[in-house]
Amino acid sequence: MTSDFSFKNPVFAQFAFYAGIVILKTLAMSLATAYHRITKKVFINPEDNPGGKVTPNDPDVERIRRCHLNDLENVVPFVLIGGLYVLTGPSAHAAALHFRIFAAARIFHTISYLFALPQPCRALSFVVGYMATASMAVNVIRSGVM
């Protein structure tokens, strides 16, 4: 018998792939924040700046930080719910659809956030990714009570 959390399980393999993508994207946001802080000399802790000056409110750095926070608020639930969703035994097609929609929505959300695309670009990408995670959560809950 194959474990649900084995790469021989096509649902888990798809989940691991797309979870890896959105986690790497989230990690990249940390590097983007650090890069902009260093190049713009925007420091929030005096020990980080050789001059000891604190400059916490640069609009570019804050935009990247907000995008990163939004990733954390959405990618963590996706990874947790997605892992449980794998255990519900969904069809490989339905699962791949959930995972792909979420990953694409998060990537587009980041692009629309960082390049300040006009609304409703960012809002729609947020809602689409949110709904993919919510759909998996409903499936997990339904499987748990049956």
DSSP file (Angstrom, degrees, kcal/mol; ACC not computed):
  #  RESIDUE AA STRUCTURE BP1 BP2  ACC     N-H-->O    O-->H-N    N-H-->O    O-->H-N    TCO  KAPPA ALPHA  PHI   PSI    X-CA   Y-CA   Z-CA
    1    1 A M              0   0    0      0, 0.0     2,-0.3     0, 0.0     0, 0.0   0.000 360.0 360.0 360.0 133.7    0.0    0.0    0.0
    2    2 A T        -     0   0    0      1,-0.1     2,-0.1     6,-0.1     4,-0.1  -0.651 360.0-116.5 -85.1 137.5    1.3    3.4   -1.0
    3    3 A S    >   -     0   0    0     -2,-0.3     3,-0.8     1,-0.1     6,-0.2  -0.411  15.8-127.0 -68.5 146.2    1.4    6.2    1.7
    4    4 A D  T 3  S+     0   0    0      1,-0.3     2,-0.5    -2,-0.1     8,-0.2   0.828 111.0  54.8 -61.2 -30.3   -0.8    9.2    1.1
    5    5 A F  T 3  S+     0   0    0      7,-0.1     2,-0.4     6,-0.0    -1,-0.3  -0.369  87.6 108.6-102.7  53.4    2.3   11.3    1.6
    6    6 A S  S X  S-     0   0    0     -3,-0.8     3,-1.8    -2,-0.5     7,-0.3  -0.945  75.7-126.6-125.1 147.0    4.4    9.6   -1.0
    7    7 A F  T 3  S+     0   0    0     -2,-0.4     6,-0.1     1,-0.3    -1,-0.0   0.580 109.6  70.8 -70.2  -6.6    5.6   10.9   -4.3
    8    8 A K  T 3  S+     0   0    0     -5,-0.1    -1,-0.3     5,-0.0     3,-0.1   0.674  82.3  81.8 -77.3 -18.4    4.0    7.8   -5.8
    9    9 A N  S <> S-     0   0    0     -3,-1.8     4,-2.6    -6,-0.2     5,-0.2  -0.800  76.2-152.8 -84.9 113.2    0.7    9.3   -4.9
   10   10 A P  H  > S+     0   0    0      0, 0.0     4,-2.1     0, 0.0     5,-0.2   0.813  92.8  54.7 -61.7 -29.4    0.0   11.7   -7.8
   11   11 A V  H  > S+     0   0    0      2,-0.2     4,-2.5     1,-0.2     5,-0.1   0.940 111.6  43.4 -67.8 -46.1   -2.2   14.0   -5.6
   12   12 A F  H  > S+     0   0    0     -6,-0.2     4,-3.3    -8,-0.2     5,-0.2   0.907 111.8  54.4 -65.2 -40.1    0.6   14.4   -3.0
   13   13 A A  H  X S+     0   0    0     -4,-2.6     4,-2.1    -7,-0.3    -1,-0.2   0.919 111.0  45.3 -60.2 -43.5    3.2   14.9   -5.8
   14   14 A Q  H  X S+     0   0    0     -4,-2.1     4,-2.5    -5,-0.2     5,-0.3   0.927 113.8  49.8 -64.0 -44.6    1.2   17.7   -7.3
   15   15 A F  H  X S+     0   0    0     -4,-2.5     4,-3.0     1,-0.2     5,-0.3   0.943 110.8  49.0 -59.3 -48.5    0.6   19.3   -3.8
   16   16 A A  H  X S+     0   0    0     -4,-3.3     4,-2.3     1,-0.2    -1,-0.2   0.897 111.4  50.7 -59.9 -41.2    4.3   19.1   -3.0
   17   17 A F  H  X S+     0   0    0     -4,-2.1     4,-1.8    -5,-0.2    -1,-0.2   0.957 116.3  38.3 -61.5 -52.6    5.2   20.7   -6.3
   18   18 A Y  H  X S+     0   0    0     -4,-2.5     4,-2.3     2,-0.2     5,-0.2   0.849 115.0  53.3 -72.9 -33.4    2.8   23.7   -6.0
   19   19 A A  H  X S+     0   0    0     -4,-3.0     4,-2.4    -5,-0.3     5,-0.2   0.914 108.5  52.0 -63.5 -41.2    3.4   24.1   -2.3
   20   20 A G  H  X S+     0   0    0     -4,-2.3     4,-2.5    -5,-0.3    -2,-0.2   0.900 108.7  50.9 -60.4 -40.9    7.1   24.3   -3.1
   21   21 A I  H  X S+     0   0    0     -4,-1.8     4,-2.3     2,-0.2    -2,-0.2   0.953 113.4  42.3 -62.4 -50.5    6.5   27.0   -5.6
   22   22 A V  H  X S+     0   0    0     -4,-2.3     4,-2.0     1,-0.2    -1,-0.2   0.830 114.0  52.3 -71.6 -28.7    4.4   29.2   -3.4
   23   23 A I  H  X S+     0   0    0     -4,-2.4     4,-2.6    -5,-0.2    -1,-0.2   0.933 110.6  47.6 -69.0 -44.4    6.8   28.7   -0.4
   24   24 A L  H  X S+     0   0    0     -4,-2.5     4,-2.3    -5,-0.2    -2,-0.2   0.896 111.0  52.1 -60.9 -39.1    9.8   29.6   -2.6
   25   25 A K  H  X S+     0   0    0     -4,-2.3     4,-1.2     2,-0.2    -1,-0.2   0.912 110.2  48.4 -62.4 -41.8    7.9   32.7   -3.8
   26   26 A T  H  X S+     0   0    0     -4,-2.0     4,-0.9     1,-0.2     3,-0.4   0.910 110.9  50.2 -64.9 -42.2    7.2   33.7   -0.2
   27   27 A L  H >X S+     0   0    0     -4,-2.6     4,-1.4     1,-0.2     3,-0.6   0.877 105.0  58.4 -62.6 -36.9   10.8   33.2    0.8
   28   28 A A  H 3X S+     0   0    0     -4,-2.3     4,-2.5     1,-0.2    -1,-0.2   0.828  97.1  61.7 -62.2 -30.9   11.8   35.4   -2.2
   29   29 A M  H 3X S+     0   0    0     -4,-1.2     4,-2.3    -3,-0.4    -1,-0.2   0.855  99.7  54.6 -65.2 -33.2    9.7   38.2   -0.7
   30   30 A S  H <X S+     0   0    0     -4,-0.9     4,-2.4    -3,-0.6    -1,-0.2   0.926 110.1  46.3 -62.5 -44.1   12.0   38.1    2.4
   31   31 A L  H  X S+     0   0    0     -4,-1.4     4,-2.8     2,-0.2    -2,-0.2   0.886 110.7  52.7 -66.2 -37.9   15.0   38.6    0.1
   32   32 A A  H  X S+     0   0    0     -4,-2.5     4,-2.4     2,-0.2     5,-0.2   0.909 109.8  49.0 -64.0 -41.1   13.2   41.4   -1.8
   33   33 A T  H  X S+     0   0    0     -4,-2.3     4,-2.5     2,-0.2    -2,-0.2   0.950 113.2  46.4 -62.0 -48.5   12.5   43.2    1.4
   34   34 A A  H  X S+     0   0    0     -4,-2.4     4,-2.6     1,-0.2     5,-0.2   0.916 111.2  52.5 -61.1 -43.8   16.1   42.9    2.6
   35   35 A Y  H  X S+     0   0    0     -4,-2.8     4,-2.9     1,-0.2     5,-0.3   0.933 112.2  44.6 -57.9 -48.2   17.4   44.0   -0.8
   36   36 A H  H  X S+     0   0    0     -4,-2.4     4,-2.0     1,-0.2     6,-0.2   0.872 112.1  52.6 -67.9 -36.3   15.3   47.1   -0.8
   37   37 A R  H  X>S+     0   0    0     -4,-2.5     5,-2.6    -5,-0.2     4,-0.6   0.938 114.9  41.8 -61.5 -45.6   16.1   47.9    2.8
   38   38 A I  H ><5S+     0   0    0     -4,-2.6     3,-0.5     3,-0.2    -2,-0.2   0.939 117.0  45.1 -69.7 -47.8   19.9   47.7    2.0
   39   39 A T  H 3<5S+     0   0    0     -4,-2.9    -1,-0.2     1,-0.2    -2,-0.2   0.820 121.5  38.8 -69.6 -29.5   19.9   49.5   -1.3
   40   40 A K  H 3<5S-     0   0    0     -4,-2.0    -1,-0.2    -5,-0.3    -2,-0.2   0.449 107.6-125.1 -96.9  -1.2   17.6   52.3    0.0
   41   41 A K  T <<5 +     0   0    0     -4,-0.6     2,-0.7    -3,-0.5    -3,-0.2   0.928  54.8 155.0  56.2  49.1   19.3   52.4    3.4
   42   42 A V      < +     0   0    0     -5,-2.6     2,-0.4    -6,-0.2    -1,-0.2  -0.921  15.6 175.2-109.7 107.9   16.0   51.9    5.2
   43   43 A F        -     0   0    0     -2,-0.7    12,-2.7    10,-0.2     6,-0.0  -0.923  27.2-170.5-120.6 139.4   16.6   50.3    8.6
   44   44 A I  S    S+     0   0    0     -2,-0.4    10,-0.1    10,-0.2    -1,-0.1   0.543  78.6  55.0-102.7  -9.3   14.2   49.5   11.3
   45   45 A N  S >> S-     0   0    0      8,-0.1     3,-1.5     1,-0.1     4,-0.6  -0.987  76.0-138.6-124.2 134.1   16.8   48.6   14.0
   46   46 A P  G >4 S+     0   0    0      0, 0.0     3,-0.9     0, 0.0     6,-0.4   0.829 102.8  59.6 -61.1 -31.4   19.6   51.0   15.0
   47   47 A E  G 34 S+     0   0    0      1,-0.2     6,-0.1     5,-0.1     5,-0.0   0.684  98.4  60.2 -71.9 -15.5   22.1   48.1   15.1
   48   48 A D  G <4 S+     0   0    0     -3,-1.5    -1,-0.2     1,-0.1     3,-0.1   0.706  98.7  64.5 -81.3 -20.2   21.4   47.3   11.4
   49   49 A N  S X< S-     0   0    0     -3,-0.9     3,-2.0    -4,-0.6    -1,-0.1  -0.907  75.8-144.1-108.7 123.6   22.6   50.8   10.3
   50   50 A P  T 3  S+     0   0    0      0, 0.0    -1,-0.1     0, 0.0    -2,-0.0   0.822 105.6  50.0 -54.7 -30.7   26.2   51.8   10.8
   51   51 A G  T 3  S-     0   0    0      2,-0.1     3,-0.1    -3,-0.1    -4,-0.1   0.563 108.9-126.8 -83.8  -8.1   25.0   55.3   11.6
   52   52 A G    <   +     0   0    0     -3,-2.0     2,-0.3    -6,-0.4    -5,-0.1   0.483  60.3 143.1  78.0   2.5   22.4   54.1   14.1
   53   53 A K        -     0   0    0     -7,-0.1     2,-0.5    -8,-0.1    -1,-0.3  -0.572  41.3-146.9 -81.3 138.1   19.6   55.9   12.3
   54   54 A V        +     0   0    0     -2,-0.3   -10,-0.2    -3,-0.1   -12,-0.1  -0.908  21.3 171.5-105.0 126.9   16.2   54.3   12.1
   55   55 A T        +     0   0    0    -12,-2.7     3,-0.4    -2,-0.5   -10,-0.1  -0.734   7.7 164.3-133.1  83.9   14.1   55.0    9.0
   56   56 A P        +     0   0    0      0, 0.0     2,-0.2     0, 0.0    -1,-0.1   0.598  54.8  65.9 -82.9 -11.8   11.1   52.7    9.2
   57   57 A N        +     0   0    0      4,-0.0     3,-0.0     5,-0.0   -13,-0.0  -0.276  49.8 147.2-117.7  50.9    8.6   54.1    6.7
   58   58 A D     >  -     0   0    0     -3,-0.4     4,-2.5    -2,-0.2     5,-0.2  -0.709  43.4-141.0 -79.0 128.6    9.8   53.9    3.1
   59   59 A P  H  > S+     0   0    0      0, 0.0     4,-1.8     0, 0.0    -1,-0.1   0.851  98.4  50.0 -62.4 -35.5    6.8   53.3    0.8
   60   60 A D  H  > S+     0   0    0      2,-0.2     4,-1.9     1,-0.2     5,-0.2   0.930 113.4  44.8 -68.5 -44.9    8.6   50.9   -1.5
   61   61 A V  H  > S+     0   0    0      1,-0.2     4,-2.5     2,-0.2    -1,-0.2   0.908 113.0  51.8 -64.3 -41.4    9.9   48.7    1.4
   62   62 A E  H  X S+     0   0    0     -4,-2.5     4,-2.4     2,-0.2    -1,-0.2   0.858 106.3  54.0 -66.3 -34.6    6.5   48.8    3.0
   63   63 A R  H  X S+     0   0    0     -4,-1.8     4,-2.0    -5,-0.2    -1,-0.2   0.932 111.1  45.7 -63.4 -45.3    4.7   47.7   -0.2
   64   64 A I  H  X S+     0   0    0     -4,-1.9     4,-2.4     1,-0.2    -2,-0.2   0.908 112.2  51.5 -64.8 -41.5    7.0   44.7   -0.4
   65   65 A R  H  X S+     0   0    0     -4,-2.5     4,-2.8     1,-0.2    -2,-0.2   0.906 109.2  49.9 -62.8 -41.2    6.5   43.9    3.3
   66   66 A R  H  X S+     0   0    0     -4,-2.4     4,-2.2     2,-0.2    -1,-0.2   0.891 110.5  50.2 -65.0 -38.5    2.7   44.1    3.0
   67   67 A C  H  X S+     0   0    0     -4,-2.0     4,-2.0     2,-0.2    -2,-0.2   0.913 111.5  48.9 -63.7 -42.3    2.9   41.7    0.0
   68   68 A H  H  X S+     0   0    0     -4,-2.4     4,-2.4     2,-0.2    -2,-0.2   0.917 110.2  50.6 -64.1 -44.2    5.1   39.3    2.0
   69   69 A L  H  X S+     0   0    0     -4,-2.8     4,-2.2     1,-0.2    -1,-0.2   0.896 108.2  52.7 -61.0 -39.6    2.6   39.5    5.0
   70   70 A N  H  X S+     0   0    0     -4,-2.2     4,-0.9     2,-0.2    -1,-0.2   0.890 107.8  52.0 -64.7 -38.1   -0.2   38.7    2.6
   71   71 A D  H >X>S+     0   0    0     -4,-2.0     4,-4.0     1,-0.2     3,-1.0   0.943 109.0  49.8 -59.4 -47.7    1.7   35.7    1.4
   72   72 A L  H 3X5S+     0   0    0     -4,-2.4     4,-0.9     1,-0.3    -2,-0.2   0.883 109.0  52.5 -60.2 -37.8    2.2   34.5    5.0
   73   73 A E  H 3<5S+     0   0    0     -4,-2.2    -1,-0.3    -5,-0.2    -2,-0.2   0.696 124.0  27.1 -70.8 -18.6   -1.5   34.9    5.7
   74   74 A N  H <X5S+     0   0    0     -3,-1.0     4,-1.7    -4,-0.9    -2,-0.2   0.754 116.3  53.1-114.6 -36.9   -2.4   32.8    2.6
   75   75 A V  H  X5S+     0   0    0     -4,-4.0     4,-2.6    -5,-0.2     5,-0.2   0.902 105.8  54.8 -71.8 -40.6    0.4   30.3    1.9
   76   76 A V  H  X<S+     0   0    0     -4,-0.9     4,-2.3    -5,-0.5     5,-0.2   0.949 110.7  44.8 -60.1 -50.0    0.5   28.9    5.4
   77   77 A P  H  > S+     0   0    0      0, 0.0     4,-3.1     0, 0.0     5,-0.4   0.902 111.9  54.2 -60.2 -38.3   -3.2   28.0    5.4
   78   78 A F  H  X S+     0   0    0     -4,-1.7     4,-2.9     1,-0.2     5,-0.2   0.935 110.0  46.3 -58.9 -46.3   -2.9   26.6    1.9
   79   79 A V  H  X S+     0   0    0     -4,-2.6     4,-1.8     2,-0.2    -1,-0.2   0.913 116.6  44.4 -65.3 -42.2    0.0   24.3    3.0
   80   80 A L  H  X S+     0   0    0     -4,-2.3     4,-1.6    -5,-0.2    -2,-0.2   0.959 120.0  39.1 -67.1 -50.8   -1.8   23.1    6.1
   81   81 A I  H  X S+     0   0    0     -4,-3.1     4,-3.0     1,-0.2    -2,-0.2   0.897 113.4  56.6 -67.0 -40.1   -5.2   22.6    4.4
   82   82 A G  H  X S+     0   0    0     -4,-2.9     4,-2.0    -5,-0.4    -1,-0.2   0.894 105.0  51.8 -59.4 -40.7   -3.6   21.1    1.3
   83   83 A G  H  X S+     0   0    0     -4,-1.8     4,-0.8    -5,-0.2    -1,-0.2   0.908 113.6  43.6 -61.9 -41.8   -1.8   18.5    3.3
   84   84 A L  H >< S+     0   0    0     -4,-1.6     3,-0.6     1,-0.2     4,-0.5   0.873 109.1  58.2 -69.4 -36.6   -5.1   17.5    4.9
   85   85 A Y  H >< S+     0   0    0     -4,-3.0     3,-1.5     1,-0.2     4,-0.3   0.872  97.8  60.3 -60.8 -38.5   -6.9   17.6    1.6
   86   86 A V  H >< S+     0   0    0     -4,-2.0     3,-1.2     1,-0.3    -1,-0.2   0.869 100.2  57.2 -55.4 -37.0   -4.5   15.0    0.2
   87   87 A L  T << S+     0   0    0     -4,-0.8    -1,-0.3    -3,-0.6    -2,-0.2   0.634  91.5  70.1 -72.5 -13.8   -5.8   12.7    2.9
   88   88 A T  T <  S-     0   0    0     -3,-1.5    -1,-0.2    -4,-0.5    -2,-0.2   0.578 105.8-122.7 -80.2  -8.2   -9.4   13.0    1.6
   89   89 A G    <   -     0   0    0     -3,-1.2    -3,-0.1    -4,-0.3    -2,-0.1   0.906  42.0-179.2  71.2  43.2   -8.5   11.1   -1.5
   90   90 A P        -     0   0    0      0, 0.0   -79,-0.1     0, 0.0    -1,-0.1  -0.269  37.9 -89.1 -69.9 161.9   -9.5   13.6   -4.1
   91   91 A S     >  -     0   0    0      1,-0.1     4,-2.6   -80,-0.0     5,-0.2  -0.409  34.5-120.4 -65.5 149.4   -9.2   12.9   -7.8
   92   92 A A  H  > S+     0   0    0      1,-0.2     4,-2.4     2,-0.2     5,-0.2   0.866 113.4  52.2 -60.2 -35.6   -5.9   13.8   -9.2
   93   93 A H  H  > S+     0   0    0      2,-0.2     4,-2.1     1,-0.2    -1,-0.2   0.948 111.1  44.4 -67.0 -48.9   -7.6   16.2  -11.6
   94   94 A A  H  > S+     0   0    0      2,-0.2     4,-2.1     1,-0.2    -2,-0.2   0.908 115.8  48.2 -62.9 -42.0   -9.6   18.0   -9.0
   95   95 A A  H  X S+     0   0    0     -4,-2.6     4,-2.7     1,-0.2     5,-0.2   0.941 110.6  50.0 -64.8 -47.0   -6.6   18.3   -6.7
   96   96 A A  H  X S+     0   0    0     -4,-2.4     4,-2.9    -5,-0.2     5,-0.3   0.881 108.6  54.2 -59.7 -37.5   -4.3   19.6   -9.4
   97   97 A L  H  X S+     0   0    0     -4,-2.1     4,-2.5     2,-0.2     5,-0.2   0.937 109.9  46.3 -61.9 -47.1   -6.9   22.2  -10.3
   98   98 A H  H  X S+     0   0    0     -4,-2.1     4,-2.3     1,-0.2    -2,-0.2   0.944 116.1  45.3 -58.2 -49.4   -7.1   23.5   -6.7
   99   99 A F  H  X S+     0   0    0     -4,-2.7     4,-2.4     1,-0.2    -2,-0.2   0.905 114.9  46.4 -65.5 -42.9   -3.3   23.6   -6.4
  100  100 A R  H  X S+     0   0    0     -4,-2.9     4,-2.8    -5,-0.2     5,-0.3   0.912 111.9  50.7 -67.2 -42.5   -2.7   25.2   -9.8
  101  101 A I  H  X S+     0   0    0     -4,-2.5     4,-2.6    -5,-0.3    -2,-0.2   0.936 112.2  47.4 -61.2 -45.4   -5.4   27.8   -9.2
  102  102 A F  H  X S+     0   0    0     -4,-2.3     4,-2.5    -5,-0.2     5,-0.2   0.955 114.1  46.0 -61.5 -49.7   -3.9   28.8   -5.8
  103  103 A A  H  X S+     0   0    0     -4,-2.4     4,-2.3     1,-0.2     5,-0.2   0.923 114.8  46.9 -61.4 -45.2   -0.3   29.0   -7.1
  104  104 A A  H  X S+     0   0    0     -4,-2.8     4,-2.6     1,-0.2     5,-0.2   0.910 112.1  50.9 -63.3 -41.4   -1.3   31.0  -10.2
  105  105 A A  H  X S+     0   0    0     -4,-2.6     4,-2.4    -5,-0.3    -2,-0.2   0.906 111.2  48.0 -62.9 -41.6   -3.4   33.3   -8.1
  106  106 A R  H  X S+     0   0    0     -4,-2.5     4,-2.2     2,-0.2    -1,-0.2   0.889 111.9  49.2 -68.5 -38.1   -0.6   33.9   -5.6
  107  107 A I  H  X S+     0   0    0     -4,-2.3     4,-2.2    -5,-0.2    -2,-0.2   0.936 114.1  45.1 -65.5 -45.0    1.9   34.6   -8.3
  108  108 A F  H  X S+     0   0    0     -4,-2.6     4,-2.9     1,-0.2     5,-0.2   0.872 109.8  56.6 -66.4 -35.2   -0.5   37.1  -10.0
  109  109 A H  H  X S+     0   0    0     -4,-2.4     4,-2.2    -5,-0.2    -1,-0.2   0.926 108.4  47.2 -59.7 -44.5   -1.2   38.6   -6.6
  110  110 A T  H  X S+     0   0    0     -4,-2.2     4,-3.0     2,-0.2     5,-0.3   0.923 112.7  48.4 -63.9 -44.7    2.5   39.3   -6.1
  111  111 A I  H  X S+     0   0    0     -4,-2.2     4,-2.1     1,-0.2     6,-0.2   0.937 114.1  46.1 -60.7 -46.4    2.9   40.8   -9.6
  112  112 A S  H  <>S+     0   0    0     -4,-2.9     5,-1.8     1,-0.2    -1,-0.2   0.837 115.8  47.1 -68.4 -30.7   -0.2   43.0   -9.2
  113  113 A Y  H ><5S+     0   0    0     -4,-2.2     3,-1.0    -5,-0.2    -2,-0.2   0.955 115.2  42.6 -72.9 -50.8    1.0   44.1   -5.7
  114  114 A L  H 3<5S+     0   0    0     -4,-3.0    -2,-0.2     1,-0.3    -3,-0.2   0.815 121.1  40.5 -70.0 -30.3    4.6   44.9   -6.6
  115  115 A F  T 3<5S-     0   0    0     -4,-2.1    -1,-0.3    -5,-0.3    -2,-0.2   0.284 106.1-125.6-100.8  10.5    3.8   46.6   -9.8
  116  116 A A  T < 5 -     0   0    0     -3,-1.0    -3,-0.2    -4,-0.1    -4,-0.1   0.874  36.6-171.7  48.8  47.9    0.7   48.4   -8.4
  117  117 A L      < -     0   0    0     -5,-1.8     5,-0.3    -6,-0.2    -1,-0.1  -0.371  33.6 -91.1 -64.2 149.5   -1.6   47.2  -11.1
  118  118 A P    >   -     0   0    0      0, 0.0     3,-1.8     0, 0.0     4,-0.2  -0.266  60.3 -72.2 -65.1 148.3   -5.0   48.8  -10.9
  119  119 A Q  T 3  S+     0   0    0      1,-0.3     0, 0.0     2,-0.2     0, 0.0  -0.485 111.9  43.3 -68.5 147.1   -7.7   47.2   -8.9
  120  120 A P  T 3> S+     0   0    0      0, 0.0     4,-3.2     0, 0.0     5,-0.3  -0.882  99.2  81.3 -97.2  23.0   -9.5   44.8   -9.1
  121  121 A C  H <> S+     0   0    0     -3,-1.8     4,-2.1     1,-0.2     5,-0.2   0.948 100.8  36.5 -52.4 -56.9   -6.4   42.9  -10.2
  122  122 A R  H  > S+     0   0    0     -5,-0.3     4,-2.2     1,-0.2    -1,-0.2   0.910 118.2  50.9 -66.3 -42.2   -5.0   42.3   -6.7
  123  123 A A  H  > S+     0   0    0      1,-0.2     4,-2.6     2,-0.2    -1,-0.2   0.919 111.3  47.6 -63.1 -44.1   -8.4   41.8   -5.1
  124  124 A L  H  X S+     0   0    0     -4,-3.2     4,-2.6     1,-0.2    -1,-0.2   0.907 111.3  50.1 -64.8 -41.1   -9.5   39.2   -7.7
  125  125 A S  H  X S+     0   0    0     -4,-2.1     4,-2.0    -5,-0.3    -1,-0.2   0.889 111.5  49.6 -66.0 -36.6   -6.3   37.3   -7.4
  126  126 A F  H  X S+     0   0    0     -4,-2.2     4,-2.7    -5,-0.2    -2,-0.2   0.951 112.4  46.9 -62.3 -49.2   -6.6   37.2   -3.6
  127  127 A V  H  X S+     0   0    0     -4,-2.6     4,-2.7     1,-0.2    -2,-0.2   0.897 110.8  51.9 -62.7 -41.8  -10.2   36.0   -3.8
  128  128 A V  H  X S+     0   0    0     -4,-2.6     4,-1.8     2,-0.2    -1,-0.2   0.940 114.0  42.7 -62.2 -47.5   -9.4   33.3   -6.3
  129  129 A G  H  X S+     0   0    0     -4,-2.0     4,-1.9     1,-0.2    -2,-0.2   0.900 114.0  52.0 -64.4 -40.4   -6.6   31.9   -4.2
  130  130 A Y  H  X S+     0   0    0     -4,-2.7     4,-2.8     1,-0.2    -2,-0.2   0.907 108.7  50.5 -61.2 -43.5   -8.7   32.2   -1.1
  131  131 A M  H  X S+     0   0    0     -4,-2.7     4,-2.6     2,-0.2    -1,-0.2   0.857 106.4  54.9 -67.1 -35.3  -11.5   30.3   -2.6
  132  132 A A  H  X S+     0   0    0     -4,-1.8     4,-1.7     2,-0.2    -1,-0.2   0.927 112.6  43.0 -62.1 -44.0   -9.3   27.5   -3.7
  133  133 A T  H  X S+     0   0    0     -4,-1.9     4,-2.4     2,-0.2    -2,-0.2   0.914 113.8  51.1 -67.6 -42.5   -8.1   27.1   -0.1
  134  134 A A  H  X S+     0   0    0     -4,-2.8     4,-2.4     1,-0.2    -2,-0.2   0.889 107.5  53.8 -62.5 -39.2  -11.6   27.4    1.2
  135  135 A S  H  X S+     0   0    0     -4,-2.6     4,-2.0     1,-0.2    -1,-0.2   0.909 109.7  47.1 -61.7 -42.6  -12.8   24.8   -1.2
  136  136 A M  H  X S+     0   0    0     -4,-1.7     4,-2.3     2,-0.2    -1,-0.2   0.906 110.4  53.4 -64.5 -40.2  -10.2   22.3    0.0
  137  137 A A  H  X S+     0   0    0     -4,-2.4     4,-2.7     1,-0.2    -2,-0.2   0.906 107.1  51.0 -61.8 -41.5  -11.1   23.2    3.6
  138  138 A V  H  X S+     0   0    0     -4,-2.4     4,-2.8     1,-0.2    -1,-0.2   0.921 110.3  50.0 -62.5 -43.2  -14.8   22.4    3.0
  139  139 A N  H  X S+     0   0    0     -4,-2.0     4,-2.1     2,-0.2    -2,-0.2   0.892 110.6  49.6 -61.6 -39.7  -13.7   19.0    1.5
  140  140 A V  H  X S+     0   0    0     -4,-2.3     4,-1.9     2,-0.2    -2,-0.2   0.937 112.7  46.9 -64.0 -46.8  -11.6   18.3    4.5
  141  141 A I  H  X S+     0   0    0     -4,-2.7     4,-1.2     1,-0.2    -2,-0.2   0.923 112.4  49.7 -62.2 -45.0  -14.4   19.2    6.9
  142  142 A R  H  X S+     0   0    0     -4,-2.8     4,-0.8     1,-0.2     3,-0.3   0.883 111.4  49.2 -62.8 -38.1  -16.9   17.1    4.9
  143  143 A S  H  < S+     0   0    0     -4,-2.1     3,-0.3     1,-0.2    -1,-0.2   0.833 107.3  56.6 -68.9 -31.6  -14.6   14.1    4.9
  144  144 A G  H  < S+     0   0    0     -4,-1.9    -1,-0.2     1,-0.2    -2,-0.2   0.751 109.0  43.9 -73.6 -24.0  -14.0   14.4    8.7
  145  145 A V  H  <        0   0    0     -4,-1.2    -1,-0.2    -3,-0.3    -2,-0.2   0.562 360.0 360.0 -98.3  -8.6  -17.7   14.2    9.6
  146  146 A M     <        0   0    0     -4,-0.8    -1,-0.2    -3,-0.3    -2,-0.1   0.474 360.0 360.0 -86.3 360.0  -18.6   11.3    7.3
